[in-house]
Amino acid sequence: MVRRRTFLAILLSIGSGGCLRLSQDESTATPGATASSTPGSTTAGGPATQTGTATATPPPEPTPDSPLGISDAGLKPLVADAHTSALAGRSFTIEFQHTDVVDGDRRLDTMTRYRDNRTQAASYDGLIRGLVNAGLFDTVRRTETDGQVRFSATASQPSDGGTQHLPWWIAREGDRVESFSGEATIRASGIVESLTATLEVVRDDRLETHRSQLHVTDVGSTTLDMPSWVQTA
């Protein structure tokens, strides 16, 4: 049985390649200084040598060579926070597709959400956080094309994170992630440009297959014609 649902959410708004090694050669940090971000990001350079009283400094903002949640160890769920922050106040288009196979019954849901400076739509940060937490994205490659830096990450097995943070329609408490494969492409700004994940979940001794695909396009150029009823509502 195939069920397809398409939603358009329009809400009022208030507002090169190679394995990634974030060493001092690739980092923008000053030689000899320690550049650290929030937990989950990469520390570049070596320990700072100081004389006298040491003064604590606030962590710097992520740089194009080390967006929040990306390190030489792979992806961390913090990429979801960087993704949401990078899209805040900007227009974008999100295309999402999810497929379930349960007891041979294939169910397909498709949802496309748009946003411009007058509307608001979900950035799917919860889904991103759950999938990155469930899969072991331990292989990251940095590429640069026409001056645009992107990070590509792959996962071929589940992580130790289990089902924590996964949406209820993928896994619930007591379920077990049996297998996981995924690919993600992240812009230097932190925007998760694409994320595809397939995972098998064991629930009550029954094997379910879930596949999610997320694509973000037209950042800064998405526009919508507001319905006439918005001005009169």
C-alpha positions as a Markdown table, in Angstrom:
| # | Residue | x | y | z |
|---|---|---|---|---|
| 1 | Met | 0.0 | 0.0 | 0.0 |
| 2 | Val | 1.5 | 3.3 | -1.0 |
| 3 | Arg | 0.3 | 6.5 | 0.6 |
| 4 | Arg | 1.7 | 9.8 | -0.6 |
| 5 | Arg | 1.1 | 13.0 | 1.2 |
| 6 | Thr | 2.3 | 16.4 | 0.1 |
| 7 | Phe | 2.1 | 19.4 | 2.3 |
| 8 | Leu | 2.9 | 23.0 | 1.7 |
| 9 | Ala | 3.6 | 24.8 | 5.0 |
| 10 | Ile | 3.3 | 28.5 | 4.9 |
| 11 | Leu | 3.4 | 30.3 | 8.3 |
| 12 | Leu | 4.0 | 33.9 | 9.1 |
| 13 | Ser | 7.5 | 34.8 | 10.1 |
| 14 | Ile | 8.7 | 37.2 | 12.7 |
| 15 | Gly | 11.6 | 38.1 | 11.4 |
| 16 | Ser | 41.0 | 19.2 | -3.0 |
| 17 | Gly | 39.2 | 16.3 | -1.8 |
| 18 | Gly | 40.8 | 13.9 | 0.7 |
| 19 | Cys | 40.1 | 12.6 | 4.2 |
| 20 | Leu | 39.3 | 15.4 | 6.5 |
| 21 | Arg | 42.2 | 16.2 | 8.8 |
| 22 | Leu | 41.7 | 19.5 | 10.6 |
| 23 | Ser | 45.4 | 20.1 | 11.2 |
| 24 | Gln | 47.1 | 23.4 | 11.7 |
| 25 | Asp | 47.9 | 23.5 | 7.9 |
| 26 | Glu | 44.2 | 23.5 | 7.0 |
| 27 | Ser | 42.9 | 25.6 | 9.9 |
| 28 | Thr | 42.6 | 29.3 | 9.9 |
| 29 | Ala | 43.9 | 29.5 | 13.5 |
| 30 | Thr | 47.0 | 31.5 | 14.3 |
| 31 | Pro | 50.0 | 29.2 | 14.7 |
| 32 | Gly | 50.5 | 28.3 | 18.3 |
| 33 | Ala | 47.1 | 29.3 | 19.4 |
| 34 | Thr | 44.3 | 26.9 | 20.4 |
| 35 | Ala | 41.0 | 27.4 | 18.5 |
| 36 | Ser | 38.2 | 25.5 | 20.2 |
| 37 | Ser | 34.5 | 25.6 | 19.6 |
| 38 | Thr | 31.5 | 24.1 | 21.5 |
| 39 | Pro | 31.5 | 20.4 | 22.3 |
| 40 | Gly | 31.7 | 18.3 | 19.2 |
| 41 | Ser | 33.8 | 20.6 | 17.1 |
| 42 | Thr | 37.5 | 20.3 | 16.3 |
| 43 | Thr | 40.4 | 21.9 | 18.2 |
| 44 | Ala | 43.1 | 23.2 | 15.8 |
| 45 | Gly | 46.7 | 24.1 | 16.5 |
| 46 | Gly | 48.6 | 23.2 | 19.6 |
| 47 | Pro | 48.4 | 24.4 | 23.2 |
| 48 | Ala | 49.1 | 28.1 | 23.7 |
| 49 | Thr | 52.3 | 28.9 | 25.7 |
| 50 | Gln | 51.7 | 31.7 | 28.2 |
| 51 | Thr | 53.6 | 33.5 | 30.9 |
| 52 | Gly | 52.0 | 35.1 | 33.9 |
| 53 | Thr | 48.3 | 34.7 | 34.6 |
| 54 | Ala | 46.3 | 32.8 | 32.0 |
| 55 | Thr | 43.1 | 34.5 | 30.9 |
| 56 | Ala | 40.2 | 32.4 | 29.6 |
| 57 | Thr | 38.8 | 33.4 | 26.2 |
| 58 | Pro | 35.4 | 32.5 | 24.7 |
| 59 | Pro | 35.4 | 29.8 | 22.1 |
| 60 | Pro | 35.6 | 31.1 | 18.5 |
| 61 | Glu | 32.9 | 30.8 | 15.9 |
| 62 | Pro | 33.2 | 27.7 | 13.6 |
| 63 | Thr | 35.3 | 28.4 | 10.5 |
| 64 | Pro | 34.8 | 27.1 | 7.0 |
| 65 | Asp | 37.4 | 24.5 | 7.8 |
| 66 | Ser | 35.6 | 23.2 | 10.9 |
| 67 | Pro | 31.9 | 23.8 | 11.0 |
| 68 | Leu | 30.1 | 23.0 | 14.2 |
| 69 | Gly | 29.7 | 19.2 | 14.6 |
| 70 | Ile | 32.3 | 18.2 | 12.1 |
| 71 | Ser | 35.8 | 16.9 | 13.2 |
| 72 | Asp | 38.4 | 14.5 | 12.0 |
| 73 | Ala | 36.4 | 11.9 | 14.1 |
| 74 | Gly | 33.3 | 12.4 | 11.9 |
| 75 | Leu | 29.9 | 14.0 | 12.4 |
| 76 | Lys | 28.2 | 14.8 | 15.6 |
| 77 | Pro | 24.6 | 15.7 | 16.3 |
| 78 | Leu | 25.6 | 19.3 | 16.7 |
| 79 | Val | 25.5 | 19.6 | 12.9 |
| 80 | Ala | 21.8 | 20.0 | 13.4 |
| 81 | Asp | 22.3 | 23.1 | 15.5 |
| 82 | Ala | 24.7 | 24.6 | 12.9 |
| 83 | His | 22.2 | 23.8 | 10.2 |
| 84 | Thr | 19.3 | 25.6 | 11.9 |
| 85 | Ser | 21.5 | 28.6 | 12.7 |
| 86 | Ala | 22.7 | 28.9 | 9.1 |
| 87 | Leu | 19.2 | 28.9 | 7.8 |
| 88 | Ala | 17.8 | 31.4 | 10.3 |
| 89 | Gly | 16.4 | 34.5 | 8.6 |
| 90 | Arg | 17.1 | 33.1 | 5.1 |
| 91 | Ser | 14.8 | 31.8 | 2.4 |
| 92 | Phe | 15.2 | 28.1 | 1.4 |
| 93 | Thr | 13.4 | 25.1 | 0.0 |
| 94 | Ile | 13.4 | 21.8 | 1.7 |
| 95 | Glu | 12.4 | 18.5 | -0.1 |
| 96 | Phe | 11.8 | 15.5 | 2.2 |
| 97 | Gln | 10.9 | 12.0 | 1.4 |
| 98 | His | 10.5 | 9.0 | 3.8 |
| 99 | Thr | 9.7 | 5.4 | 3.0 |
| 100 | Asp | 8.8 | 2.6 | 5.4 |
| 101 | Val | 8.7 | -1.1 | 4.7 |
| 102 | Val | 6.9 | -3.0 | 7.4 |
| 103 | Asp | 5.9 | -6.6 | 6.9 |
| 104 | Gly | 6.3 | -6.1 | 3.2 |
| 105 | Asp | 3.9 | -3.1 | 3.2 |
| 106 | Arg | 5.6 | -0.1 | 1.6 |
| 107 | Arg | 4.5 | 3.3 | 2.7 |
| 108 | Leu | 5.7 | 6.5 | 1.1 |
| 109 | Asp | 5.3 | 10.0 | 2.5 |
| 110 | Thr | 6.6 | 13.1 | 0.6 |
| 111 | Met | 6.6 | 16.5 | 2.0 |
| 112 | Thr | 8.0 | 19.7 | 0.5 |
| 113 | Arg | 8.3 | 22.8 | 2.6 |
| 114 | Tyr | 9.2 | 26.3 | 1.4 |
| 115 | Arg | 10.3 | 29.4 | 3.3 |
| 116 | Asp | 11.0 | 33.0 | 2.4 |
| 117 | Asn | 11.3 | 36.2 | 4.4 |
| 118 | Arg | 7.5 | 36.2 | 5.0 |
| 119 | Thr | 7.0 | 32.6 | 5.9 |
| 120 | Gln | 8.4 | 30.0 | 8.2 |
| 121 | Ala | 9.0 | 26.2 | 7.8 |
| 122 | Ala | 10.8 | 23.5 | 9.8 |
| 123 | Ser | 14.5 | 23.0 | 9.1 |
| 124 | Tyr | 14.1 | 19.3 | 10.0 |
| 125 | Asp | 16.9 | 19.7 | 12.6 |
| 126 | Gly | 15.3 | 17.0 | 14.8 |
| 127 | Leu | 15.5 | 14.5 | 12.0 |
| 128 | Ile | 19.1 | 15.5 | 11.2 |
| 129 | Arg | 20.1 | 15.2 | 14.9 |
| 130 | Gly | 18.5 | 11.7 | 15.2 |
| 131 | Leu | 20.0 | 10.3 | 12.0 |
| 132 | Val | 23.5 | 11.6 | 12.7 |
| 133 | Asn | 23.3 | 10.2 | 16.2 |
| 134 | Ala | 22.1 | 6.8 | 15.1 |
| 135 | Gly | 24.7 | 6.3 | 12.3 |
| 136 | Leu | 28.5 | 6.2 | 12.6 |
| 137 | Phe | 29.5 | 8.9 | 10.2 |
| 138 | Asp | 33.2 | 8.4 | 10.7 |
| 139 | Thr | 34.4 | 9.1 | 7.2 |
| 140 | Val | 34.5 | 12.8 | 6.2 |
| 141 | Arg | 35.9 | 14.4 | 3.0 |
| 142 | Arg | 36.5 | 18.1 | 2.3 |
| 143 | Thr | 36.1 | 19.2 | -1.3 |
| 144 | Glu | 36.2 | 22.6 | -2.9 |
| 145 | Thr | 34.6 | 23.4 | -6.3 |
| 146 | Asp | 34.4 | 26.9 | -7.8 |
| 147 | Gly | 35.4 | 28.3 | -4.4 |
| 148 | Gln | 32.5 | 26.5 | -2.6 |
| 149 | Val | 33.7 | 24.3 | 0.3 |
| 150 | Arg | 31.6 | 21.2 | 1.2 |
| 151 | Phe | 32.0 | 18.3 | 3.5 |
| 152 | Ser | 30.8 | 14.8 | 2.5 |
| 153 | Ala | 30.3 | 12.2 | 5.2 |
| 154 | Thr | 29.3 | 8.5 | 5.0 |
| 155 | Ala | 28.2 | 5.9 | 7.5 |
| 156 | Ser | 28.1 | 2.2 | 7.0 |
| 157 | Gln | 27.1 | 1.0 | 10.5 |
| 158 | Pro | 25.1 | 2.1 | 13.5 |
| 159 | Ser | 26.7 | 4.2 | 16.2 |
| 160 | Asp | 26.5 | 3.7 | 20.0 |
| 161 | Gly | 23.8 | 6.3 | 20.0 |
| 162 | Gly | 21.0 | 3.9 | 19.4 |
| 163 | Thr | 17.5 | 5.2 | 18.9 |
| 164 | Gln | 18.0 | 8.3 | 21.0 |
| 165 | His | 16.7 | 11.5 | 19.2 |
| 166 | Leu | 15.2 | 9.5 | 16.3 |
| 167 | Pro | 11.6 | 10.6 | 15.4 |
| 168 | Trp | 8.9 | 8.3 | 16.8 |
| 169 | Trp | 7.9 | 7.3 | 13.3 |
| 170 | Ile | 11.3 | 5.7 | 12.8 |
| 171 | Ala | 12.1 | 4.2 | 16.2 |
| 172 | Arg | 10.7 | 4.2 | 19.7 |
| 173 | Glu | 12.0 | 3.3 | 23.1 |
| 174 | Gly | 13.0 | -0.3 | 23.3 |
| 175 | Asp | 13.7 | -0.6 | 19.5 |
| 176 | Arg | 17.1 | -1.5 | 18.2 |
| 177 | Val | 19.0 | -0.2 | 15.2 |
| 178 | Glu | 20.2 | -3.3 | 13.4 |
| 179 | Ser | 21.9 | -1.7 | 10.4 |
| 180 | Phe | 22.6 | 1.8 | 9.1 |
| 181 | Ser | 23.9 | 3.4 | 5.9 |
| 182 | Gly | 24.0 | 7.1 | 5.2 |
| 183 | Glu | 25.5 | 9.9 | 3.2 |
| 184 | Ala | 25.5 | 13.6 | 4.0 |
| 185 | Thr | 26.7 | 16.8 | 2.3 |
| 186 | Ile | 27.3 | 19.9 | 4.4 |
| 187 | Arg | 28.2 | 23.3 | 3.3 |
| 188 | Ala | 31.0 | 25.3 | 4.9 |
| 189 | Ser | 28.3 | 27.5 | 6.4 |
| 190 | Gly | 26.9 | 24.5 | 8.3 |
| 191 | Ile | 23.8 | 23.9 | 6.1 |
| 192 | Val | 23.1 | 20.2 | 5.6 |
| 193 | Glu | 22.6 | 20.3 | 1.9 |
| 194 | Ser | 21.6 | 16.7 | 1.6 |
| 195 | Leu | 21.1 | 13.7 | 3.9 |
| 196 | Thr | 20.1 | 10.2 | 3.0 |
| 197 | Ala | 19.9 | 7.4 | 5.5 |
| 198 | Thr | 18.6 | 3.8 | 5.4 |
| 199 | Leu | 18.3 | 1.9 | 8.6 |
| 200 | Glu | 16.8 | -1.3 | 9.8 |
| 201 | Val | 15.0 | -1.2 | 13.1 |
| 202 | Val | 14.0 | -4.3 | 15.2 |
| 203 | Arg | 10.7 | -3.7 | 17.0 |
| 204 | Asp | 9.0 | -6.6 | 18.9 |
| 205 | Asp | 11.2 | -9.1 | 17.0 |
| 206 | Arg | 10.0 | -7.6 | 13.7 |
| 207 | Leu | 12.4 | -6.0 | 11.2 |
| 208 | Glu | 11.4 | -2.6 | 9.8 |
| 209 | Thr | 13.2 | -0.7 | 7.1 |
| 210 | His | 13.2 | 3.1 | 7.0 |
| 211 | Arg | 14.7 | 5.4 | 4.4 |
| 212 | Ser | 14.8 | 9.2 | 4.7 |
| 213 | Gln | 16.0 | 11.7 | 2.1 |
| 214 | Leu | 16.4 | 15.4 | 2.8 |
| 215 | His | 17.5 | 18.1 | 0.3 |
| 216 | Val | 18.0 | 21.8 | 0.9 |
| 217 | Thr | 18.1 | 24.1 | -2.2 |
| 218 | Asp | 17.6 | 27.7 | -3.3 |
| 219 | Val | 19.0 | 29.1 | -0.1 |
| 220 | Gly | 18.5 | 32.9 | -0.3 |
| 221 | Ser | 16.4 | 32.7 | -3.5 |
| 222 | Thr | 13.2 | 30.9 | -2.6 |
| 223 | Thr | 10.1 | 33.1 | -3.0 |
| 224 | Leu | 6.4 | 32.5 | -2.6 |
| 225 | Asp | 3.4 | 34.4 | -3.7 |
| 226 | Met | 1.3 | 34.9 | -0.6 |
| 227 | Pro | -2.4 | 34.0 | -1.0 |
| 228 | Ser | -4.8 | 36.9 | -1.1 |
| 229 | Trp | -6.5 | 35.8 | 2.1 |
| 230 | Val | -3.3 | 36.4 | 4.1 |
| 231 | Gln | -3.7 | 40.2 | 3.9 |
| 232 | Thr | -7.4 | 40.0 | 4.8 |
| 233 | Ala | -7.2 | 37.4 | 7.5 |
